[in-house]
């Protein structure tokens, strides 16, 4: 006979980790759209694209901070903070590459 064992826990997903994932999705989505529209206009972009990139970078920095706070919390799952950290790091890497290629 198989012994059934259940593990009951009070762990929850931290709200800061979920917000970090949402900000990472927004930042990466904005970066994807910026790259698409830049190619569609043959590289002739307006100042608004730079403003959007700056806003996406700010979202990524805030998301990274929220993910770090979510990882520090005890008795919380770490899945969402880790996903948020990866997504926001990717968005910041996109920002660095776009600035490097643009200069």
C-alpha positions in Angstrom: 0.0 0.0 0.0 1.2 3.5 -0.9 1.4 5.9 2.0 -0.1 9.3 1.1 1.7 12.2 2.5 0.6 15.8 2.2 2.7 18.9 2.9 0.7 21.8 4.1 2.5 25.2 3.9 1.7 28.8 4.4 3.9 29.9 1.5 2.5 32.3 -1.0 3.7 34.1 -4.1 5.1 37.5 -3.1 3.2 40.4 -4.7 6.5 42.2 -5.4 7.5 39.2 -7.5 4.3 39.3 -9.5 4.7 43.0 -10.1 8.3 42.5 -11.2 7.1 40.0 -13.8 4.4 42.4 -15.1 6.9 45.2 -15.4 9.3 42.9 -17.2 6.6 41.9 -19.7 5.8 45.6 -20.3 9.5 46.6 -20.7 10.3 43.7 -23.0 7.1 44.4 -25.0 8.0 48.1 -25.5 11.6 47.1 -26.5 10.2 44.6 -29.1 7.9 47.3 -30.5 10.7 49.8 -30.6 12.9 47.5 -32.6 10.1 46.6 -35.0 9.1 50.2 -35.7 12.8 51.2 -36.0 13.3 48.6 -38.7 10.0 49.5 -40.4 11.1 53.1 -40.7 14.6 52.2 -41.9 16.3 53.6 -38.7 14.7 57.0 -39.1 13.1 57.4 -35.7 11.9 60.3 -33.7 12.7 61.5 -30.2 9.6 59.7 -28.9 11.4 56.3 -29.4 14.2 57.4 -27.1 11.6 58.5 -24.5 9.9 55.2 -24.7 13.2 53.3 -24.3 14.0 55.4 -21.3 10.6 54.7 -19.8 11.1 50.9 -20.4 14.5 51.1 -18.8 13.0 52.8 -15.7 10.3 50.0 -15.6 13.1 47.4 -15.8 15.1 49.0 -13.0 11.9 49.2 -10.8 11.1 45.6 -11.7 14.6 44.4 -10.8 14.3 46.1 -7.4 10.9 44.5 -6.8 12.2 41.1 -7.8 15.2 41.5 -5.3 12.8 42.4 -2.5 10.6 39.4 -3.4 13.7 37.1 -3.2 14.6 38.4 0.2 11.3 37.6 1.8 11.1 34.5 4.0 8.4 31.9 3.7 7.6 32.9 0.1 7.9 31.1 -3.2 10.7 32.3 -5.3 9.4 31.5 -8.8 7.9 34.9 -9.7 10.8 37.0 -8.3 13.3 34.8 -10.3 11.3 35.2 -13.5 10.9 38.9 -12.9 14.7 39.2 -12.3 15.5 37.4 -15.6 12.9 39.4 -17.6 14.0 42.8 -16.3 17.7 41.9 -16.8 16.9 41.0 -20.4 15.1 44.4 -20.9 18.1 46.3 -19.4 20.4 44.3 -21.7 18.3 45.3 -24.7 18.5 48.9 -23.6 22.3 48.7 -23.4 22.5 47.1 -26.8 20.2 49.7 -28.4 22.2 52.6 -26.8 25.5 51.0 -28.0 24.2 50.5 -31.5 22.6 53.9 -31.7 25.8 55.8 -30.8 
